């Protein structure tokens, strides 16, 4: 087997299951999981109806490039949403089976292991960035997201010599787990940095349509390109999905868009990879990308939950004011995120995810170099894991269940003094 498989860390939910093993929660309290970022709101019904209407097309093989109508719908949506001059549906758009699969596959296709192959990523982070890097023979570079850096990486803290070894920079905006949003001027600064050091920017924007201020949608990487007049989106790719936007995580439908110079070889890789999207799924996706009313209603539902939950938890927990996504990132009283998680489950039957499971402590990489850069510009973050002492709360359940979980968390904290 591939020896790089041995470098993969246990997945966060595997570690969570081990942490909770042997614990018996109160039988009289229904379980409320706030762990997995799987939307529990009703899926967009028109998309499901389209899926059924075209189910006979499961009898046909789909093309890797996807239907022209789907690429066109995606291009129109992205152009409208991010104020672009346009996207060429033939050369700058590629449908994919959700962002997770596409992010993993892109790293395998893009990384050149014949030279230094570092992949920079926020820390804490979505584990696929790390796993894809390790299995492609690359070296992760963890950029710590701390309160001091507004829960975004401090890119200025990375030395020029380190940037020279970076081949891919992963961004996640809105961020998982922090909910932080990358400002437009920061995107533009990173584009200049990518030009200077010749690396790819891969922007994971799957939470872009879940934001709390209707008048302030989060900017995106292609939007920053357009503002610079960079309509070829050179060195830039974005990853989007219907999972969160339209409550369709099981549809496994998203897209990659940006530089045609990156899309073309990635499409060639995917032709061999065998991951074309089923035709009924493509038809349902067209329906979803063409409608915004259900997305606005979805945001309204999340706003209601955030308002209720923050009112309940703010007196007993410290967390950054959420800008977007459906996560809260609170510090836990006492600072031990694992102990907090286990005791909360044991006493209140509420599951949360320890923040330390989503981050990495300072450590040297396989080449003996510092593997992290923290928000204060200190290589190695002085041996700390930037996720330690926090938990991730995924506010994905319906409002009543989510509010009930928040009340139990507050009760648990107050009971412990």
Secondary structure as UniProt FT lines:
FT   HELIX           3..7
FT   HELIX           12..20
FT   TURN            21..22
FT   TURN            27..28
FT   STRAND          32..33
FT   HELIX           45..53
FT   HELIX           55..59
FT   TURN            64..65
FT   HELIX           68..82
FT   TURN            89..91
FT   STRAND          93..96
FT   HELIX           98..110
FT   TURN            113..114
FT   STRAND          118..123
FT   HELIX           127..135
FT   TURN            136..137
FT   STRAND          139..144
FT   HELIX           147..149
FT   TURN            150..151
FT   HELIX           155..157
FT   HELIX           160..163
FT   TURN            164..165
FT   STRAND          166..172
FT   TURN            176..178
FT   HELIX           184..197
FT   STRAND          200..204
FT   TURN            206..209
FT   TURN            214..215
FT   HELIX           221..227
FT   TURN            228..229
FT   TURN            231..232
FT   TURN            234..235
FT   STRAND          236..241
FT   HELIX           242..245
FT   TURN            246..247
FT   HELIX           249..251
FT   STRAND          254..258
FT   HELIX           260..273
FT   HELIX           279..289
FT   HELIX           293..313
FT   TURN            314..316
FT   STRAND          327..331
FT   TURN            333..334
FT   HELIX           337..348
FT   STRAND          350..351
FT   STRAND          353..354
FT   HELIX           355..358
FT   TURN            366..367
FT   STRAND          372..373
FT   TURN            375..376
FT   HELIX           380..383
FT   TURN            386..389
FT   STRAND          390..394
FT   HELIX           399..415
//
